[in-house]
Amino acid sequence: MAMDLYSVTVMAALVVNVSAVVFILETVIRRDEGASRVWTLAFLAGMVASIAYVAWAYDRSQWWAVATGNAAFVAATALMWLGSRTFNGRRGVWAPAAVGVGVLATAGAALAAGPDGGDWAGAAVMFMAIVIVAGLGCAECLRGAMRAARIAGALAAVLGLQSGYFLLRTIALVTAGPDSVIFQTWFSTVTASFLTVTFTVVSLVAASVLRAGRTPVRGLAELGRAVRADGGIVPAAQFDVALRGLLTRAAWRDELVAVLAVAIEDLDQIASAFGGEVARDISDAWRAGVRRHLPAAARIGGDGAHRLVAATVVASPAEAHRIGTRLARGLFEDLRAVPGSVLPVIGVGVALTDVDGNDADALLVAARRESARREPVAHSAHGLDPAGA
Protein backbone atom coordinates (compact mmCIF):
# COMPACT_ATOMS: atom_id res chain seq x y z
CA MET A 1 0.00 0.00 0.00
CA ALA A 2 1.42 3.38 -1.02
CA MET A 3 1.83 5.79 1.86
CA ASP A 4 1.68 9.55 1.58
CA LEU A 5 5.01 11.05 2.69
CA TYR A 6 3.46 13.95 4.59
CA SER A 7 0.99 11.71 6.46
CA VAL A 8 3.69 9.25 7.48
CA THR A 9 5.99 12.07 8.60
CA VAL A 10 3.23 13.61 10.70
CA MET A 11 2.45 10.22 12.25
CA ALA A 12 6.09 9.67 13.18
CA ALA A 13 6.35 13.22 14.56
CA LEU A 14 3.25 12.65 16.71
CA VAL A 15 4.73 9.51 18.29
CA VAL A 16 8.13 11.12 18.84
CA ASN A 17 6.68 14.27 20.37
CA VAL A 18 4.24 12.47 22.68
CA SER A 19 7.03 10.16 23.88
CA ALA A 20 9.34 13.14 24.42
CA VAL A 21 6.72 15.06 26.40
CA VAL A 22 6.05 12.03 28.63
CA PHE A 23 9.75 11.53 29.36
CA ILE A 24 10.42 15.23 29.93
CA LEU A 25 7.48 15.61 32.32
CA GLU A 26 8.60 12.58 34.32
CA THR A 27 12.11 14.02 34.54
CA VAL A 28 10.78 17.35 35.82
CA ILE A 29 8.37 15.77 38.32
CA ARG A 30 10.95 13.29 39.67
CA ARG A 31 13.74 15.91 39.60
CA ASP A 32 16.03 13.32 38.07
CA GLU A 33 19.71 13.97 37.51
CA GLY A 34 22.57 12.50 35.52
CA ALA A 35 21.60 10.14 32.72
CA SER A 36 17.92 11.14 32.81
CA ARG A 37 18.76 14.75 32.00
CA VAL A 38 20.93 13.71 29.06
CA TRP A 39 18.23 11.39 27.74
CA THR A 40 15.76 14.24 28.12
CA LEU A 41 17.94 16.31 25.79
CA ALA A 42 17.89 13.36 23.37
CA PHE A 43 14.09 13.38 23.28
CA LEU A 44 14.09 17.16 22.87
CA ALA A 45 16.42 16.80 19.89
CA GLY A 46 14.05 14.17 18.52
CA MET A 47 11.20 16.65 18.77
CA VAL A 48 13.19 19.24 16.83
CA ALA A 49 14.05 16.67 14.14
CA SER A 50 10.45 15.51 13.75
CA ILE A 51 9.08 19.06 13.47
CA ALA A 52 11.75 19.98 10.91
CA TYR A 53 10.95 16.93 8.80
CA VAL A 54 7.22 17.75 8.90
CA ALA A 55 8.02 21.23 7.63
CA TRP A 56 10.13 19.72 4.84
CA ALA A 57 7.44 17.18 3.89
CA TYR A 58 4.81 19.93 3.77
CA ASP A 59 6.91 22.24 1.60
CA ARG A 60 9.84 20.55 -0.14
CA SER A 61 11.35 23.93 -0.94
CA GLN A 62 12.20 24.43 2.74
CA TRP A 63 15.77 23.20 2.29
CA TRP A 64 16.90 24.56 5.67
CA ALA A 65 14.55 22.07 7.33
CA VAL A 66 16.60 19.20 5.91
CA ALA A 67 19.77 20.52 7.57
CA THR A 68 17.95 21.13 10.86
CA GLY A 69 16.29 17.73 10.88
CA ASN A 70 19.47 15.86 9.97
CA ALA A 71 21.53 17.58 12.66
CA ALA A 72 18.83 17.08 15.30
CA PHE A 73 18.44 13.40 14.36
CA VAL A 74 22.17 12.82 14.85
CA ALA A 75 22.07 14.77 18.12
CA ALA A 76 19.16 12.68 19.43
CA THR A 77 20.97 9.40 18.78
CA ALA A 78 24.28 10.73 20.11
CA LEU A 79 22.64 11.96 23.32
CA MET A 80 21.25 8.46 23.94
CA TRP A 81 24.87 7.29 23.84
CA LEU A 82 26.06 10.10 26.13
CA GLY A 83 23.23 9.35 28.55
CA SER A 84 24.31 5.72 28.67
CA ARG A 85 27.88 6.83 29.39
CA THR A 86 26.60 8.98 32.23
CA PHE A 87 24.55 6.07 33.57
CA ASN A 88 27.75 3.99 33.67
CA GLY A 89 29.57 6.77 35.49
CA ARG A 90 31.88 7.50 32.53
CA ARG A 91 32.78 11.17 32.23
CA GLY A 92 35.10 13.17 30.04
CA VAL A 93 34.89 16.00 27.54
CA TRP A 94 36.00 14.11 24.44
CA ALA A 95 32.65 12.38 23.87
CA PRO A 96 30.47 15.54 24.04
CA ALA A 97 33.06 17.36 21.92
CA ALA A 98 32.96 14.61 19.29
CA VAL A 99 29.17 14.75 19.27
CA GLY A 100 29.27 18.51 18.75
CA VAL A 101 31.62 18.09 15.80
CA GLY A 102 29.40 15.39 14.29
CA VAL A 103 26.25 17.48 14.62
CA LEU A 104 27.90 20.53 13.06
CA ALA A 105 29.35 18.43 10.23
CA THR A 106 25.91 16.97 9.53
CA ALA A 107 24.25 20.38 9.39
CA GLY A 108 27.11 21.81 7.35
CA ALA A 109 26.93 19.03 4.76
CA ALA A 110 23.26 19.80 4.08
CA LEU A 111 23.67 23.58 4.17
CA ALA A 112 26.65 23.44 1.82
CA ALA A 113 24.40 21.96 -0.87
CA GLY A 114 22.18 25.04 -0.68
CA PRO A 115 18.62 25.35 -2.04
CA ASP A 116 19.45 23.04 -4.93
CA GLY A 117 20.70 20.23 -2.71
CA GLY A 118 17.47 18.31 -2.90
CA ASP A 119 15.82 15.96 -0.41
CA TRP A 120 19.00 13.99 0.28
CA ALA A 121 21.43 16.87 0.77
CA GLY A 122 24.16 15.78 3.19
CA ALA A 123 22.45 12.42 3.71
CA ALA A 124 25.65 10.35 3.47
CA VAL A 125 27.29 12.34 6.26
CA MET A 126 24.18 12.08 8.42
CA PHE A 127 23.82 8.34 7.85
CA MET A 128 27.45 7.59 8.76
CA ALA A 129 27.25 9.80 11.86
CA ILE A 130 24.25 7.78 13.05
CA VAL A 131 26.04 4.51 12.28
CA ILE A 132 28.88 5.59 14.57
CA VAL A 133 26.99 7.07 17.52
CA ALA A 134 24.30 4.36 17.51
CA GLY A 135 27.01 1.68 17.46
CA LEU A 136 28.80 3.36 20.36
CA GLY A 137 25.51 3.58 22.24
CA CYS A 138 24.85 -0.12 21.70
CA ALA A 139 28.30 -0.99 23.06
CA GLU A 140 27.82 1.30 26.08
CA CYS A 141 24.56 -0.44 26.98
CA LEU A 142 26.43 -3.74 27.23
CA ARG A 143 29.02 -2.61 29.77
CA GLY A 144 29.24 -1.28 33.32
CA ALA A 145 26.11 -0.68 35.36
CA MET A 146 23.84 -0.91 32.32
CA ARG A 147 24.94 -4.47 31.59
CA ALA A 148 23.47 -5.55 34.93
CA ALA A 149 20.02 -4.18 34.01
CA ARG A 150 18.18 -6.51 31.65
CA ILE A 151 16.08 -3.74 30.14
CA ALA A 152 19.31 -2.15 28.88
CA GLY A 153 19.47 -5.07 26.43
CA ALA A 154 16.39 -3.68 24.68
CA LEU A 155 18.02 -0.27 24.31
CA ALA A 156 21.21 -1.95 23.05
CA ALA A 157 19.18 -3.87 20.49
CA VAL A 158 17.44 -0.70 19.27
CA LEU A 159 20.71 1.20 18.90
CA GLY A 160 22.42 -1.78 17.29
CA LEU A 161 19.62 -2.23 14.76
CA GLN A 162 19.62 1.48 14.06
CA SER A 163 23.36 1.43 13.40
CA GLY A 164 23.05 -1.58 11.11
CA TYR A 165 20.07 -0.15 9.23
CA PHE A 166 21.77 3.15 8.56
CA LEU A 167 24.92 1.37 7.43
CA LEU A 168 22.89 -0.51 4.83
CA ARG A 169 21.09 2.73 4.00
CA THR A 170 24.43 4.43 3.37
CA ILE A 171 25.59 1.61 1.11
CA ALA A 172 22.35 1.72 -0.88
CA LEU A 173 22.52 5.51 -1.18
CA VAL A 174 26.11 5.50 -2.45
CA THR A 175 25.90 2.48 -4.74
CA ALA A 176 22.35 2.57 -6.10
CA GLY A 177 21.26 6.17 -5.51
CA PRO A 178 18.20 7.62 -3.76
CA ASP A 179 15.94 7.10 -6.81
CA SER A 180 16.70 3.39 -7.21
CA VAL A 181 14.06 0.74 -6.59
CA ILE A 182 16.00 -0.90 -3.77
CA PHE A 183 16.48 2.40 -1.94
CA GLN A 184 12.87 3.51 -2.37
CA THR A 185 11.60 0.10 -1.23
CA TRP A 186 13.76 -0.46 1.85
CA PHE A 187 15.48 2.79 2.78
CA SER A 188 13.13 5.62 1.87
CA THR A 189 11.84 8.21 4.33
CA VAL A 190 8.54 6.31 4.67
CA THR A 191 10.26 3.06 5.69
CA ALA A 192 12.66 4.87 8.00
CA SER A 193 9.72 6.66 9.67
CA PHE A 194 8.13 3.37 10.73
CA LEU A 195 11.43 2.22 12.19
CA THR A 196 11.80 5.55 13.98
CA VAL A 197 8.44 5.05 15.65
CA THR A 198 9.46 1.59 16.85
CA PHE A 199 12.84 2.77 18.08
CA THR A 200 11.30 5.73 19.92
CA VAL A 201 8.76 3.63 21.81
CA VAL A 202 11.33 1.03 22.86
CA SER A 203 13.83 3.74 23.87
CA LEU A 204 11.17 5.50 25.97
CA VAL A 205 10.31 2.32 27.87
CA ALA A 206 13.94 1.29 28.37
CA ALA A 207 15.11 4.73 29.53
CA SER A 208 12.14 5.07 31.90
CA VAL A 209 12.80 1.68 33.53
CA LEU A 210 16.54 2.33 33.79
CA ARG A 211 16.12 5.63 35.57
CA ALA A 212 13.47 4.13 37.88
CA GLY A 213 16.11 1.67 39.03
CA ARG A 214 18.51 4.57 39.59
CA THR A 215 16.19 6.37 42.02
CA PRO A 216 17.41 4.58 45.17
CA VAL A 217 21.00 5.38 44.30
CA ARG A 218 20.20 9.05 43.80
CA GLY A 219 18.41 8.94 47.15
CA LEU A 220 21.62 7.88 48.88
CA ALA A 221 23.17 11.28 48.26
CA GLU A 222 20.09 12.99 49.66
CA LEU A 223 20.18 10.70 52.69
CA GLY A 224 23.86 11.49 53.17
CA ARG A 225 23.06 15.20 53.37
CA ALA A 226 20.17 14.58 55.72
CA VAL A 227 22.15 12.65 58.34
CA ARG A 228 24.54 15.52 59.00
CA ALA A 229 22.31 16.64 61.83
CA ASP A 230 22.87 13.50 63.90
CA GLY A 231 26.66 13.79 63.75
CA GLY A 232 26.90 10.65 61.65
CA ILE A 233 27.91 10.95 58.00
CA VAL A 234 29.31 14.20 56.64
CA PRO A 235 29.80 15.18 52.98
CA ALA A 236 33.01 14.16 51.23
CA ALA A 237 34.51 17.67 51.27
CA GLN A 238 33.92 18.03 55.01
CA PHE A 239 35.37 14.57 55.69
CA ASP A 240 38.48 15.42 53.69
CA VAL A 241 39.12 18.46 55.90
CA ALA A 242 38.54 16.41 59.06
CA LEU A 243 40.86 13.63 57.86
CA ARG A 244 43.72 16.00 57.06
CA GLY A 245 43.36 17.67 60.44
CA LEU A 246 43.34 14.30 62.19
CA LEU A 247 46.46 13.17 60.34
CA THR A 248 48.30 16.36 61.26
CA ARG A 249 47.46 16.09 64.96
CA ALA A 250 48.22 12.36 65.04
CA ALA A 251 51.64 12.98 63.46
CA TRP A 252 52.49 15.45 66.24
CA ARG A 253 51.79 12.74 68.84
CA ASP A 254 53.20 9.85 66.79
CA GLU A 255 49.79 8.16 66.85
CA LEU A 256 48.52 5.58 64.37
CA VAL A 257 45.53 6.45 62.15
CA ALA A 258 43.37 3.89 60.36
CA VAL A 259 41.32 4.86 57.30
CA LEU A 260 38.49 2.51 56.36
CA ALA A 261 36.43 2.36 53.17
CA VAL A 262 33.10 0.51 53.16
CA ALA A 263 31.65 -0.25 49.72
CA ILE A 264 28.26 -1.71 48.88
CA GLU A 265 27.51 -3.22 45.48
CA ASP A 266 24.51 -4.60 43.58
CA LEU A 267 22.04 -1.89 44.73
CA ASP A 268 21.07 -1.11 41.15
CA GLN A 269 20.50 -4.78 40.35
CA ILE A 270 18.49 -5.24 43.57
CA ALA A 271 16.36 -2.21 42.71
CA SER A 272 15.67 -3.59 39.24
CA ALA A 273 14.86 -7.10 40.50
CA PHE A 274 13.07 -6.43 43.80
CA GLY A 275 11.99 -2.81 43.62
CA GLY A 276 13.24 0.54 44.84
CA GLU A 277 11.79 0.14 48.35
CA VAL A 278 13.87 -2.96 49.05
CA ALA A 279 17.03 -1.29 47.77
CA ARG A 280 16.31 1.76 49.91
CA ASP A 281 15.83 -0.37 53.03
CA ILE A 282 19.17 -2.06 52.36
CA SER A 283 20.97 1.25 51.88
CA ASP A 284 19.42 2.61 55.10
CA ALA A 285 20.55 -0.45 57.05
CA TRP A 286 24.04 -0.24 55.54
CA ARG A 287 24.52 3.40 56.52
CA ALA A 288 23.07 2.89 59.99
CA GLY A 289 25.26 -0.18 60.47
CA VAL A 290 28.44 1.67 59.55
CA ARG A 291 27.66 4.32 62.16
CA ARG A 292 26.73 1.68 64.75
CA HIS A 293 29.71 -0.64 64.41
CA LEU A 294 32.53 1.90 64.10
CA PRO A 295 34.06 3.50 67.20
CA ALA A 296 32.17 6.50 68.55
CA ALA A 297 35.14 8.78 67.89
CA ALA A 298 35.48 7.77 64.22
CA ARG A 299 34.89 10.41 61.56
CA ILE A 300 32.60 9.09 58.83
CA GLY A 301 32.04 10.65 55.42
CA GLY A 302 30.31 10.02 52.14
CA ASP A 303 32.38 8.84 49.19
CA GLY A 304 29.98 8.58 46.28
CA ALA A 305 26.69 6.72 46.11
CA HIS A 306 28.13 3.29 46.92
CA ARG A 307 30.86 3.90 49.49
CA LEU A 308 31.52 5.44 52.91
CA VAL A 309 34.92 6.26 54.39
CA ALA A 310 35.99 6.60 58.02
CA ALA A 311 39.07 7.54 60.00
CA THR A 312 40.04 6.92 63.60
CA VAL A 313 43.08 6.75 65.85
CA VAL A 314 44.03 3.21 66.86
CA ALA A 315 46.56 1.80 69.32
CA SER A 316 47.97 -0.81 66.91
CA PRO A 317 47.48 -2.39 63.49
CA ALA A 318 45.79 -5.33 65.18
CA GLU A 319 43.16 -3.00 66.65
CA ALA A 320 42.48 -1.50 63.21
CA HIS A 321 42.00 -4.94 61.72
CA ARG A 322 39.66 -5.94 64.55
CA ILE A 323 37.58 -2.81 63.88
CA GLY A 324 37.35 -3.74 60.21
CA THR A 325 36.41 -7.32 60.97
CA ARG A 326 33.74 -6.32 63.52
CA LEU A 327 32.34 -3.83 61.03
CA ALA A 328 32.10 -6.44 58.28
CA ARG A 329 30.45 -8.97 60.60
CA GLY A 330 28.04 -6.39 62.00
CA LEU A 331 26.98 -5.23 58.55
CA PHE A 332 26.41 -8.82 57.47
CA GLU A 333 24.07 -9.41 60.41
CA ASP A 334 22.29 -6.07 59.96
CA LEU A 335 21.64 -6.61 56.26
CA ARG A 336 20.55 -10.18 56.78
CA ALA A 337 17.88 -8.88 59.17
CA VAL A 338 16.32 -6.51 56.61
CA PRO A 339 12.87 -8.01 55.81
CA GLY A 340 12.52 -9.42 52.31
CA SER A 341 15.99 -8.37 51.20
CA VAL A 342 18.87 -10.13 49.55
CA LEU A 343 22.46 -9.71 50.68
CA PRO A 344 24.52 -7.26 48.62
CA VAL A 345 28.28 -7.51 48.32
CA ILE A 346 30.01 -5.51 51.06
CA GLY A 347 33.70 -4.66 50.86
CA VAL A 348 35.68 -3.34 53.84
CA GLY A 349 39.18 -2.00 53.23
CA VAL A 350 41.68 -0.75 55.83
CA ALA A 351 44.70 1.50 55.29
CA LEU A 352 47.20 2.51 58.00
CA THR A 353 49.53 5.45 58.29
CA ASP A 354 52.46 3.22 59.28
CA VAL A 355 52.18 1.43 55.92
CA ASP A 356 50.61 3.89 53.45
CA GLY A 357 52.09 7.07 54.86
CA ASN A 358 50.54 10.22 56.23
CA ASP A 359 49.05 11.51 52.98
CA ALA A 360 45.25 11.65 53.03
CA ASP A 361 44.81 10.94 49.33
CA ALA A 362 47.15 7.93 49.41
CA LEU A 363 45.33 6.48 52.42
CA LEU A 364 41.95 6.88 50.77
CA VAL A 365 43.17 5.28 47.55
CA ALA A 366 44.58 2.30 49.46
CA ALA A 367 41.37 1.82 51.48
CA ARG A 368 39.16 2.14 48.40
CA ARG A 369 41.26 -0.35 46.50
CA GLU A 370 40.80 -2.96 49.21
CA SER A 371 37.08 -2.27 49.60
CA ALA A 372 36.54 -2.70 45.84
CA ARG A 373 37.28 -6.41 45.94
CA ARG A 374 34.13 -8.41 45.20
CA GLU A 375 34.04 -10.36 48.44
CA PRO A 376 31.82 -10.21 51.52
CA VAL A 377 34.94 -8.84 53.25
CA ALA A 378 37.79 -7.32 51.27
CA HIS A 379 41.00 -8.67 52.82
CA SER A 380 43.34 -5.78 53.43
CA ALA A 381 46.86 -5.86 52.13
CA HIS A 382 47.76 -5.13 55.74
CA GLY A 383 46.37 -8.35 57.12
CA LEU A 384 42.64 -7.91 57.71
CA ASP A 385 41.43 -11.34 58.71
CA PRO A 386 37.66 -11.96 58.54
CA ALA A 387 38.04 -14.83 60.95
CA GLY A 388 40.08 -12.85 63.44
CA ALA A 389 38.94 -11.63 66.78
N, C-alpha and C positions, 0 to 999 in steps of 0.2 A: 504494500500500500504506500503510495507516494505521500510524503509528509511536507506540509508547507514550512519553509525555513523559519519564517517569522513566528508561527504558532509554536513550533518546537523550541525556539529560543526563548520565547516568553514562558513556556512551561518549565524549562530548565531554570530560568531566572527565578520563577516563583518558588521552586523547591529550595534553591540555594539561599534565597533571601529569608524564607521562613526558618530554615535550619539555622542560619546565622543569627537571626533575631532571638531564637530560643536559647542558643548557646550564650549569646552576649548577655541576655537578661539573667540567666542562671549565674554567670560570672559576677555580675553586679550584685545580685541578691546575696550570694554566698561570700562575696568579698574575697574571691580566690586570688592566689598569687602565683608566681612562677610560670609553670607550663601552661596553665589555664589562660593567663593573659596573652601569651604568645599565640596560642591556638585561637583566641578571640580575634587577634589581628589577622590570622589566616582567614577566618570566616568573613571579616570585614573586607579583606582583599577580594574574596570570592564574590561578595555583593557588588563591589565596584566592577569586577570583570563581567558579571552577568548583566548589569545595567548597560555597560558599554556595548556589549554584544547585541543587546536588544535594540539600542540606538542604531547600530550598524545594520542589523537585519531590516529595520524599518526604513532606513534611507541609506542605500549602499554608497552614496556619495560622501557620507560622513567618514572619511578615511582616518581622521584622528581617533575615532572610536576603536579602530582595529589596533592601533598602537597602545591605547589605554587598556583595552581588554587583554591583549597579549601580556603586557607587563604585569597587570594585576593577577592574571592567571598564574604566571610564574611565581609571583610573590606569595600567593595563597599556598601553593604547593611547598615552596621553600620554607614558609613559616610553620607548616606542619612538621617539617624536619627540625627546625630550630626549637619548636616546642618539645619535641621528643628528646632533643639534646638537653634541654633544661630539666625535663622530667628525670633524666638519668644523672643530673647533677654535673653535666659537662658544660663548662663555661669557655670563654675565650672570645676574642674579637675577630678572629679570622673568618669564622663561619658567617656572622652577620655581614662582614665586609664583602665576602664573596657573593652573598645573596644580593647585596646592593649593586655590585658590579653586573651580575646576571640580569637583574631587573632593568637596569639602565641600558644594557646592551640589547635587550629584547625590544624595549621601546625605541631605541635609536635605530634598530634595523628596520622597523616599520616606518618610522618617520622619515628615514633617509630615502625611502621609495617615493615619498610625496603623494600628491593626489592621484597620480597615475599608477600607483603601486598595486592596485587591485585588492581583491579579497584576501589574498594569501601573502601580502607584503610582510616580509620578515618572519614568515612562518617557520622556516628551517631553523633559525636561531631560537625561536620560542620552543619548538619541539625538542631540540637537543638540550635546552636548559631544563625543561621538565624531566627529560630522561635522567639527567644527572641528579637533580634535587630529590625527585621521587625515589630514585635508587638509593640515595644516601638516607632518606627517611625510612625506607624499608629496612635497611641495615641497622639503623639506630633503634628501631622497634624490637630488634632481636638481640639486644645486648643490655647489660646493666639492669636497673630496676624494672624496666619495661618488659624484659624477657620473663620475669617472674609473674607478670600479670597475663593471664590467658587471653583477655580481650585485646591485648596489644597485638596478638597474632592476626586479628581481623584487620587492624590498621596497617600492619606490615603487608598483608595480602593486597589491600587496596592500593597502597603505594607501589608495591612491586608490579601489580598488573598495569597500573598507570604508566610506570616507567617502560614496561615492555610494549604496551600499546603505542606509546608515542615514539618509541624506537622504530617499530614497524611503520608507523605513520610517516616518519622522516624518510625511511627508505623508499616508501611508495611515492612520496612527494618528489624526491630527487630523481628516481629512476623512471617513473611512469608519468609524473606530472599531475597537477591538481584536476585536470579535465579528463583523465583516463577513467575507464570503467572500473578498474579495481579500486582506485582511490575514491571515486564517488560512491561505490557500493559499501566499502568497509571503513573508510577513513574520512568521510565528509563531515561537515559541521553537524548534520542531523544525527549521524551515528554517534559522534563524539558527545553530543548533548545527552543522549540516553545514558551513556557511560558516566558522564559527569553527575547526573542525578543519582545513580547507584553509588558512586564513590562518596558523594556528599552525605547521603543518609548513613552509610556505614561509618564514615569518619565522625559524624555527629554522635552516634551511639558509642563508638569506641572511646572518643575523647571524654564524653560525659562520664562513662564508667571509670575510666582511668583517674580522672580528677576526684571522683567520689571516694575512691580508695586512698587518695592522697590527703583527704580531710583530717584524719587522725594525726598524721604526721605534722601538718600545719598547725594543729592544735597544740602540739608539744611546745612549740615556741611561745604560744600564748600562755600556756600553763607555766612555763619557765619564768615569764615575766610576772605572773600572778603570785608565785610563791616567794617573791622577795620579801613580802611583809612578815613572813614567819621566820626569817633568818635562815632559810634553808638553802635554796639554790639561787645564785646570783648570775647575772649575764656574763658572757665570756669576757668582755672588756673589763668588767669590775673584778672578775676572778684573776685576770692577768696582773692587774695592779696589786691585788692582795698576795699573789704568789711571789712576785718580785720582792715585795716588802718582807715577806716571810723568809725568803732565801737570804736576803741581806742581813736580817737580824740573826738568823741561825748561824750564818758564817762568822759573825762577831763572837758568838758563844761556842763555836766549833760543835754545833748540834747537827744531827742527821735529819734530813727532810725526805719524806716519801711522797711521791706524786703518783696518784692512781687514776686510771682511765677505765670507765665502765661503759661498755658498748652493748647495745641491744639490736638484734637483727630480726628480720622477717616480719616487722610490723605491717609493711605494705601488703605482703602476701596474706597475712592473717586478716587484714581488713577486707581484702578482696574475697577471701574464702568464707569468713565467719561474720563479717559485718564490721562497721566502724565502731559500734558500741563495745564490742569485745576487745578490739585493738586499743581503744581508749582506756578501758579498765586495766589492761595489761600495762600500758604506759604509766598510768597513775600508780599502780602497785610497784612498778620498777623505780620510779622517782621516790616514792615514799620509803621504799626499802633501802635505797642508797642512803637517805638521810638517817634512817633508823639504825643501820648496822655499822656506819662509820663512827669514829670517836666524836664526842660532842664538840671538841675543839677544832675539828677538821673544817677547812674552807672547801665549799662545794660550788662548782660553777657549771653552766651550760657549755656544751661544745658541739653545736649542731643539733639536728633533730634526733639523732640516734646515739648520742654519747654524752656522758657527764664526766667531769674531771674533779679531783679533790687533792688537797695537799695537807699534810700534817707533820708535826715533829714526832720522831720516834726515838726510842732508846737504842735500838739495834736493828740490823737488817732482819733478824728473825722476827722481831715484833712487827715490822712492816709486812712481812710475808703472812704472818698470822692474821693481820687485819684484812689483807686481801682474800685469804682463804675463808675467814668468817663472813666477809661480805658476799662472796660467791655462794656459799652455802645458804646464807640468810635469804638472798634473792631467789635462789632455787625454791626454797620452802614458801616464800611469799607468793611467787608466781604460780606455784602449783596449787595454792589455795584460792586463786581467783576463779569464781564459779564459771563453768562452761568454757574455760579458756584452754588453749594449747600452749605448750612451753616454747618460748622463743629461744634463740641462741643468745647467751650472755657471755661476754668476754671481759675479764678483769685483768688489767695490766698494771704492773708496779715498776716504777723507776726510782732510783736512789741517788742522792747527791754524791755518795762516796764512790759510785760507779760511773754515773753519767755526767758528773760535774755539777756546777752551781748555776748553769745557764737555764733560765726558765724554758726557753724554746726547745732546747735539747732534751730536757726532762719530759716535756709534753710529747715530743715526737717519739721518744722511747716508750712511754706509757701507752700512747695510742697504737704504736706498732704491735705491742704485746696484746692489747685488747682486741685487735682486729682479727686475731686467729679464730677460725670457726670451730670453737670448742665450747662446751659448757663453762669451762674455766680456761682462760688463756695462760699457759705456764710462762711465767716471767723468765727472761734470760738470767735473772738474778736469783733463781731458785725457788719461785713460788710453787709450793707443793699442795695440791688440792686435798691430799690425804693427811696433811700435817695438822698439828694441833693449833 
